[in-house]
Amino acid sequence: MKLGVMNPVLSSMKFEDALKYLSELGVQTIEIGAGGYPGNAHLDPVKLLADPEGPKNYLKTLEKYGIEISAISCHGNPLHPQAAVAESFDRQFKNAILAAEALGVDTVVGFSGCPGDCENSMYPNWVTCPWPDDNLKILDWQWNKKVIPYWQETAKFAASHNIKKIAFEMHPSFVVYNPETLKRLRSAVGDIIGANFDPSHLYWQGIDPSSAIRSMKGMIYHFHAKDTFIDKRNTEINGVLDTKSYGDIENRSWIFRTVGYGHDAAEWNNMISALRTIGYDGAISIEHEDSLMSNQEGLEKAVAFLKKVLIYESAGEAYWF
């Protein structure tokens, strides 16, 4: 495994300054946003591809600091019911694929998206309950008329540009939000579809990440290191469904935290061991979204924590059996 960072936490820094900083921290890989919600502060696909020497020079800068690209990220909602919004996210995702191809990266990370409930919808409709019966009709329409056709087409585009892995972050508000929905889309589209496994979005749904990992052998293509603190008191009163601002820390049922501040080292040891058990040996990419810590402090604490947790070396041949 390799210790990595998702770059938006450093978007205020110039790209080379960010690489130097990460190198000094002992970080080995970087996940680079190339549009959508992560932004494109360190990688603008249009500019990169407009310069014949752009990809080569970009890779030289990375090589200078001994850092590899783990994935190109472009999270968005290409299934948004407003055509202009969907088209923008679709264009950005496909440009990210082209950038990944130019840089020799075979993994792109994003969201599955979420349609509305009919052709005339203005906003996405995330269905989480089978009743009233309207909900199941909406789900059937979303998956069969929008989700599956879109990703079948986009997967073909990605494969034609040497992308081997589309790694969806299983995220509430989108149609792929847990292992079951990830497997449903993978079954319909093919094994180019896999997971960017982020435990922070699973914790508050009541999912045990280690158990989920063990159920997804061969399907985990990337991994986000982000934690969640579940506020026991607030959850006991209001449950885990919470629309209050992420800034309302005192009253929310849960908040995102730097790794180690939501769950202890034993929990993370179990997760990393589960990843090793199913054969995952890729990047463990820190995503900083901790509202109680500065970017620098949260990132550096996460790096220090994970250095003790990650399994870097092959187990080798067991001498005791």
C-alpha positions as CSV (number, residue, x, y, z in Angstrom):
1,M,0.0,0.0,0.0
2,K,1.0,3.6,-0.5
3,L,0.2,6.7,1.5
4,G,-1.6,9.3,-0.5
5,V,-3.4,12.6,-0.4
6,M,-6.4,14.0,-2.4
7,N,-5.2,17.4,-3.6
8,P,-8.1,19.8,-2.9
9,V,-6.9,20.3,0.6
10,L,-3.8,22.0,-0.9
11,S,-5.6,23.9,-3.8
12,S,-4.4,27.2,-2.4
13,M,-0.8,26.2,-3.0
14,K,0.9,26.1,-6.4
15,F,1.2,22.5,-7.7
16,E,4.9,22.2,-7.3
17,D,4.8,23.7,-3.8
18,A,2.1,21.2,-2.8
19,L,4.3,18.3,-4.2
20,K,7.3,19.5,-2.2
21,Y,5.2,19.8,0.9
22,L,3.8,16.3,0.5
23,S,7.2,14.8,-0.3
24,E,8.6,16.2,2.9
25,L,5.7,14.6,4.8
26,G,6.6,11.2,3.3
27,V,3.5,11.0,1.0
28,Q,3.9,8.7,-1.9
29,T,0.9,9.3,-4.1
30,I,-1.5,12.1,-5.0
31,E,-5.1,11.9,-6.2
32,I,-5.6,14.9,-8.5
33,G,-8.9,16.8,-9.0
34,A,-9.5,17.6,-12.7
35,G,-12.9,19.2,-12.6
36,G,-16.3,18.8,-10.9
37,Y,-16.6,19.3,-7.2
38,P,-12.8,18.8,-6.5
39,G,-12.0,21.6,-8.9
40,N,-9.0,21.8,-11.2
41,A,-6.5,24.0,-9.4
42,H,-3.6,21.6,-10.1
43,L,-4.8,19.9,-13.3
44,D,-6.9,21.7,-16.0
45,P,-7.4,19.0,-18.7
46,V,-8.1,21.5,-21.4
47,K,-4.9,23.4,-20.7
48,L,-2.9,20.2,-20.3
49,L,-4.0,18.7,-23.6
50,A,-3.6,22.0,-25.5
51,D,0.2,21.8,-24.9
52,P,1.9,19.0,-26.8
53,E,4.5,18.9,-24.0
54,G,2.0,19.4,-21.2
55,P,1.7,15.8,-20.1
56,K,5.4,15.1,-20.2
57,N,6.3,18.2,-18.3
58,Y,3.5,17.5,-15.7
59,L,4.9,14.0,-15.1
60,K,8.4,15.4,-14.8
61,T,7.3,17.7,-12.0
62,L,5.8,14.7,-10.2
63,E,8.9,12.6,-10.7
64,K,11.1,15.4,-9.3
65,Y,9.4,14.9,-5.9
66,G,9.0,11.2,-6.1
67,I,5.2,11.2,-6.1
68,E,2.9,9.1,-8.3
69,I,-0.6,9.8,-9.4
70,S,-3.0,7.3,-7.8
71,A,-6.1,8.5,-9.7
72,I,-7.7,11.4,-11.5
73,S,-10.8,12.6,-9.8
74,C,-13.8,14.5,-11.2
75,H,-16.8,14.2,-8.9
76,G,-20.1,15.5,-10.2
77,N,-23.7,14.6,-11.2
78,P,-23.7,13.9,-15.0
79,L,-27.3,12.6,-14.5
80,H,-28.6,15.8,-13.1
81,P,-32.2,16.5,-14.4
82,Q,-31.2,20.0,-15.6
83,A,-29.6,19.4,-19.0
84,A,-27.1,22.2,-18.8
85,V,-25.8,21.0,-15.4
86,A,-25.6,17.4,-16.5
87,E,-23.8,18.3,-19.7
88,S,-21.3,20.3,-17.8
89,F,-20.5,17.5,-15.4
90,D,-20.4,15.0,-18.3
91,R,-18.0,17.2,-20.3
92,Q,-15.7,17.6,-17.3
93,F,-15.7,13.9,-16.5
94,K,-14.8,13.0,-20.1
95,N,-12.1,15.7,-20.1
96,A,-10.7,14.1,-16.9
97,I,-10.6,10.8,-18.7
98,L,-8.6,12.3,-21.6
99,A,-6.2,13.9,-19.1
100,A,-5.8,10.5,-17.3
101,E,-5.0,8.8,-20.6
102,A,-2.4,11.5,-21.5
103,L,-0.8,11.0,-18.1
104,G,-0.8,7.2,-18.2
105,V,-3.3,6.9,-15.3
106,D,-5.9,4.1,-15.6
107,T,-8.2,5.0,-12.7
108,V,-10.7,7.8,-12.6
109,V,-12.8,8.6,-9.4
110,G,-16.2,10.2,-9.3
111,F,-19.9,9.9,-8.3
112,S,-22.5,7.8,-9.9
113,G,-24.9,10.8,-10.1
114,C,-28.6,10.9,-9.4
115,P,-31.5,11.8,-11.8
116,G,-34.8,13.4,-11.0
117,D,-38.0,11.5,-10.8
118,C,-39.2,12.2,-14.4
119,E,-38.1,13.9,-17.6
120,N,-39.5,17.3,-16.3
121,S,-37.7,17.3,-12.9
122,M,-35.6,20.2,-11.9
123,Y,-33.6,18.5,-9.1
124,P,-32.3,15.1,-8.2
125,N,-34.5,12.7,-6.3
126,W,-32.5,10.3,-4.0
127,V,-34.9,7.5,-3.1
128,T,-34.1,5.7,0.2
129,C,-37.4,4.0,1.1
130,P,-39.7,1.6,-0.8
131,W,-43.0,3.2,0.4
132,P,-45.1,4.9,-0.8
133,D,-45.1,2.8,-3.9
134,D,-44.2,5.9,-6.0
135,N,-40.7,5.5,-4.7
136,L,-40.1,2.1,-6.4
137,K,-41.5,3.5,-9.7
138,I,-39.0,6.3,-9.5
139,L,-36.2,3.9,-8.8
140,D,-37.1,1.7,-11.7
141,W,-37.2,4.7,-14.1
142,Q,-34.0,6.2,-12.8
143,W,-31.9,3.0,-13.1
144,N,-33.3,1.6,-16.4
145,K,-33.9,4.8,-18.3
146,K,-31.1,7.0,-17.0
147,V,-28.4,5.4,-14.8
148,I,-27.6,2.2,-16.6
149,P,-27.7,3.6,-20.2
150,Y,-25.5,6.6,-19.3
151,W,-22.8,4.5,-17.6
152,Q,-22.8,1.9,-20.3
153,E,-22.1,4.6,-22.8
154,T,-19.5,6.4,-20.6
155,A,-17.8,3.2,-19.7
156,K,-17.2,2.5,-23.4
157,F,-15.8,6.0,-23.8
158,A,-13.5,5.4,-20.8
159,A,-12.3,2.0,-22.0
160,S,-11.6,3.4,-25.5
161,H,-9.2,5.9,-23.8
162,N,-7.3,3.3,-21.8
163,I,-9.2,3.7,-18.5
164,K,-9.5,0.4,-16.7
165,K,-11.2,1.5,-13.6
166,I,-14.0,3.9,-12.9
167,A,-14.1,4.1,-9.1
168,F,-17.3,5.4,-7.6
169,E,-17.4,7.0,-4.2
170,M,-20.4,5.4,-2.6
171,H,-22.0,8.6,-1.4
172,P,-25.5,9.4,-0.1
173,S,-27.6,11.6,-2.5
174,F,-26.4,9.6,-5.4
175,V,-27.7,6.3,-6.8
176,V,-24.5,4.4,-5.8
177,Y,-24.3,4.9,-2.0
178,N,-23.5,1.5,-0.5
179,P,-22.0,-1.9,-1.6
180,E,-25.3,-3.2,-2.8
181,T,-26.0,-0.3,-5.2
182,L,-22.3,-0.4,-6.4
183,K,-22.7,-4.1,-7.2
184,R,-26.0,-3.4,-9.0
185,L,-24.3,-0.9,-11.4
186,R,-21.2,-3.1,-11.8
187,S,-23.4,-6.0,-12.8
188,A,-25.2,-3.9,-15.4
189,V,-22.2,-2.1,-16.9
190,G,-19.2,-4.4,-16.3
191,D,-16.1,-4.7,-14.2
192,I,-14.7,-1.4,-15.3
193,I,-17.0,-0.2,-12.5
194,G,-15.7,-0.4,-9.0
195,A,-15.5,1.5,-5.7
196,N,-13.5,4.4,-4.4
197,F,-14.1,3.1,-0.9
198,D,-14.6,6.0,1.6
199,P,-15.6,4.7,5.0
200,S,-16.7,8.2,6.2
201,H,-19.9,8.0,4.1
202,L,-20.6,4.5,5.2
203,Y,-20.2,4.9,9.0
204,W,-23.2,7.2,9.4
205,Q,-25.4,4.8,7.4
206,G,-24.7,2.1,10.0
207,I,-22.3,0.2,7.7
208,D,-19.2,-1.5,9.2
209,P,-16.4,-0.7,6.8
210,S,-14.3,-3.8,7.4
211,S,-17.3,-6.0,6.7
212,A,-18.1,-4.1,3.6
213,I,-14.6,-4.4,2.4
214,R,-14.6,-8.1,2.9
215,S,-17.8,-8.3,0.7
216,M,-16.2,-6.4,-2.2
217,K,-13.2,-8.4,-3.2
218,G,-12.0,-7.3,-6.6
219,M,-14.3,-4.3,-6.6
220,I,-12.3,-1.7,-4.7
221,Y,-10.2,0.3,-7.1
222,H,-9.2,3.2,-4.8
223,F,-9.5,4.2,-1.1
224,H,-10.2,7.4,0.7
225,A,-8.9,7.9,4.2
226,K,-11.6,10.0,5.9
227,D,-13.3,9.5,9.3
228,T,-16.7,10.3,10.8
229,F,-17.6,11.0,14.4
230,I,-21.1,9.9,15.3
231,D,-22.5,12.1,18.1
232,K,-24.2,9.5,20.3
233,R,-26.5,12.0,22.1
234,N,-27.7,13.8,19.0
235,T,-28.2,10.6,17.1
236,E,-30.2,9.1,20.0
237,I,-32.6,12.0,19.7
238,N,-32.8,12.6,16.0
239,G,-31.2,9.6,14.2
240,V,-28.5,9.8,11.5
241,L,-30.5,11.6,8.8
242,D,-29.3,15.2,9.2
243,T,-29.8,18.2,7.0
244,K,-28.2,20.7,9.3
245,S,-25.2,22.6,8.1
246,Y,-21.8,20.8,8.4
247,G,-20.8,23.9,10.3
248,D,-23.4,23.3,13.0
249,I,-21.0,20.9,14.8
250,E,-22.6,21.0,18.2
251,N,-26.0,19.9,17.0
252,R,-25.3,17.6,14.1
253,S,-25.7,13.9,14.5
254,W,-22.4,13.3,12.8
255,I,-19.4,15.2,11.3
256,F,-16.5,14.3,9.2
257,R,-13.2,14.0,11.0
258,T,-9.5,13.5,10.3
259,V,-8.6,9.8,10.6
260,G,-8.3,8.7,14.2
261,Y,-10.7,11.3,15.5
262,G,-13.8,9.4,14.7
263,H,-12.6,5.9,15.2
264,D,-9.5,4.6,16.9
265,A,-6.4,2.9,15.6
266,A,-7.8,-0.5,16.2
267,E,-10.7,0.3,13.9
268,W,-8.4,1.5,11.2
269,N,-6.0,-1.4,11.7
270,N,-9.0,-3.7,11.0
271,M,-9.9,-1.8,7.8
272,I,-6.3,-1.9,6.4
273,S,-6.1,-5.6,7.3
274,A,-9.4,-6.2,5.5
275,L,-8.1,-4.5,2.4
276,R,-4.9,-6.6,2.5
277,T,-7.0,-9.7,3.0
278,I,-9.0,-9.1,-0.3
279,G,-5.8,-8.2,-2.2
280,Y,-6.1,-4.4,-2.3
281,D,-2.6,-2.9,-2.4
282,G,-3.2,0.6,-3.8
283,A,-3.3,4.1,-2.5
284,I,-4.7,5.1,0.9
285,S,-5.7,8.6,-0.1
286,I,-6.3,11.2,2.6
287,E,-9.3,13.4,2.0
288,H,-9.4,16.2,4.5
289,E,-12.9,17.6,5.4
290,D,-12.5,18.1,9.2
291,S,-14.3,21.2,10.3
292,L,-12.5,21.2,13.7
293,M,-9.0,21.4,12.3
294,S,-7.1,23.6,9.8
295,N,-6.2,22.0,6.5
296,Q,-2.5,21.7,7.5
297,E,-3.1,20.3,11.0
298,G,-5.7,17.8,9.8
299,L,-3.6,16.6,7.0
300,E,-0.4,16.3,9.0
301,K,-2.2,14.4,11.8
302,A,-3.7,12.0,9.2
303,V,-0.3,11.4,7.7
304,A,1.3,10.6,11.1
305,F,-1.7,8.4,12.1
306,L,-1.7,6.4,8.8
307,K,2.1,5.9,8.7
308,K,1.6,3.6,11.8
309,V,-1.5,1.9,10.4
310,L,-0.7,1.1,6.7
311,I,0.8,-2.2,5.7
312,Y,3.6,-1.3,3.2
313,E,5.4,-4.6,2.6
314,S,4.4,-7.9,1.1
315,A,3.8,-10.6,3.8
316,G,6.3,-12.9,2.0
317,E,6.4,-16.6,2.6
318,A,5.2,-17.7,6.1
319,Y,8.0,-19.6,7.8
320,W,5.7,-21.0,10.5
321,F,3.6,-23.3,8.2
